[in-house]
Structures are given as structure tokens and as C-alpha cells.
Amino acid sequence: MATFQDLDLSKQLHFAIEDLGFTTPTPIQQESFSVIRGGKDVVGIAQTGTGKTFAYMLPLLRDLKFSTQVNPRILVIVPTRELVIQVVEQIEAFAKYINVRIVGVYGGVNMNTQAQSLQQGADIVVATPGRLYDLVLSRALQLKAIKKLVIDEVDVMLDLGFRFQITNIFELLPDQRQNIMFSATMTDDVKILIDDFFVSPHTISIAVSGTPLDNISQSCYAVPNFYTKANLLTHLLKDAETFSKVLVFITNKRLADRLFESLKRDFGEEVAVIHSNKTQNYRIRSIENFNAGENRILVATDVMARGLDLNMITHVFNFNTPNYPENYMHRIGRAGRAEAKGNAILFYTEKEKEFKEAIENLMNYEIPSLEIPEEVVISTELAPEEQTHIRERNNPLKTEGLDAGFHEKKEKNKKTNQGGSYRREIVKKYKKPKTRGDKNYNLRNKKKRR
């Protein structure tokens, strides 16, 4: 088995790797090293948690020469603010014994402060697409010296609607550069981006999306509704010894807050929540407390937890079944980082059953089903999203079942604009409007003036 000693690394990088306690590169790290150093465009497809950040930064740092120039030479684009902070910290750890300037820029904080940091000079810039584009437009950041472009978690960025910013950033970059892209899935949108901007890329595919991770134990529960899911989750989490560090995935911000309030009644300060409506400081504090063990349970939306290095998670709960099977793989990969053992538990309702079956078809694996414990209360209360609603409230042709306040228009409100009354009388009398454009009218007036 290859070790980091087998790679052509500088002493400074070896020292940093030893400090981090790494001995053996992961498959994506091993395969990427020589290809990226060769200067070709690279597309890496690897499951989450396989060390992708180290895979692209190790060869880039190996060949990064000391420079005092102001404009950056390496640009790394990631989808979220939390990932910017994480990637900057990781690069700083890798480059501990190298003289390199690293700046992270992201939204939600003062842009002028970030502009001042960039003006002092940077070798590597890590950025979210939106803030990067704003800084370039304000001329606080120039991309003319970029030699290496890295786009990490590109499928998430396209899902978030950053296509416009990404394509415009590509147009602003020098033509002579190396493009490096890492993604957990190869979607049609990602393929289009590669076809448009990459030159004969070398593809490295380590784990095909949909392959169940061997070190993750999976199971599922058929649950009737939201509140029964909450009761079941609460019941399971009371076993703090087994469920010592838990990540709970949920669809959106509104449901995340509702579940957080429900869990907080039983677990108090043990539970935290993270989604995009929370302030930047709150989100950073939630991640730090969870990693430090101060919080045992973290409720998160998909986008917020994607790519984050959340340490030593024992269990991942899929509180809802994701619509896209690939998202299930991203979620459960949180529990199997760095080849650690983990557990993934899926809750699904009757409406979500087809999503579960799609996941199983993608993995070619049937998730073992468990019975709900007898102690769990089966709730009859339905969440607002589960209640029946009238879908055609504004359809004027379908009035039955609508509120009593609905009524037909009064006669006066059915009138249409016919023009002025004088104009209508002229039409009746002369069969057509009498205007200054009428030839006979003009002719009569001309005779009168004589």
C-alpha cells in the first residue's frame, strides 16, 4: 500500500502531514497527485468524506513557488460560507511550514474588510461564487494571474443557482490555466459545464454515486407522519450512549426549526440547528460546538451540511426521504468519513415510499426495515404540509368547496371601458368619429377661412 512517503513531496509538506497524523493517502488523493501536477484539466468524482480537499491542494502546494505579487495564483470556489472557512483552515494546516498567503471570502460579512485583506496580497483565494463575483466587479480582486482554478462541490453550486456567476467568472479568467473540478455526482448540468470550459479533461472516478459505503450500516422505519417521526427520533436519541453524536437531515429551514423546537423540549442544550436563515456567527458556533462534543445532536438542511468535515459522527438520521437518490448518499457519507464506521437510519412515510425505492434501485441494495418500538406514540396530528389543501382557490370556473366569502362580480363591476360618451354620440350620428384627420372636415374649415 502506498504511503505519503512514496509521493514526490517537499520536506515542509511531509512535516505538515506528520503533524496531522496522516500516513496513507486515500484513493482519490493517490490518483489525483500526479495528474494534477501534470497540468491537465481534471474532473474528480468521489464520494463525500474521501479527502477531496487534500487531493487537490497537496499537488498544488507542492508546486507553488514563493511570490510577493498581490494578485492570487490559485482560486478555489466552494458553495457555502462554512466550506470556505473549513477549506481555509485545512489549507493552513497543510501549508503550516510553507510561506503562503491564504484569504477566504464569502457573503454575510463586510465586503470592505475582505477587499482590504486581498489588497495586502494573496497566493490562494477560497471563495463562494456570489461574493467572488461582487469583489471582481468592484475591482477589489483581479483574476488575471490565476493559473489554477478549483471548483469543489460543483453540483451543489449549480443546484443553488450559481450558474450565472460561475460562467461569468470563467469568462474573466485567463485562457491559459488549469481547471480542476471535484463533485460527488456527475449530473447533466455538470457535464455541460465541463464541455463548455474544460479542455480534454482527465477523469478520476473513485466511488460511483449510488454505491453503498461498506463501513456504514443502514436501516429504515416506515412512519405515518411528521409528528410520529419526531416521537420515534426522540425515543431513539434517549439512548445517549449508543447515539453519542448524531446528525439529523431534514428537507428545509421551516421543518428544521420545527424539529429543533420539538427536540429541545427533551434534550435542551444537547441539540443545535443549522440552516441558511441563521446568522453566520450562529452557524459557525453550531458547527464548532458539535465538533467539540458540546452538542450531541445537530439538525441540518442538505446544503448546509454538504462537504463539511463534521467529526466522528456515529449516526445519520434521514428524517425525511430525499427526492433525489444521490442526496441520500451524500447524507449517509457524513457518518463514514476517513473510513470510520457509521450508521444511517431512514424515516419514510407512504408518500415517500417511492423515493426510498429509488434509493434502493440506485444502490442495488434493499435497506433493512425495522419495526417502530411499542413505546413510541403514533400521532394522529398532521403537520401543515401533510394536511389537505384546496389547490384551485383562484379558479373562476370551479367555485364549489371555496370559502363562503367568494361571490360573483356585481353588475357595475362587469362594465367595460367604452370610451367617452361624447365620442360614442358622434359615432351614432355620423357613423364614424369626427376628427381633424377627416378629409371633409379639413376641407370645410379651409373654405370657411377663405
Disulfide bonds with the S-S distance in Angstrom:
none
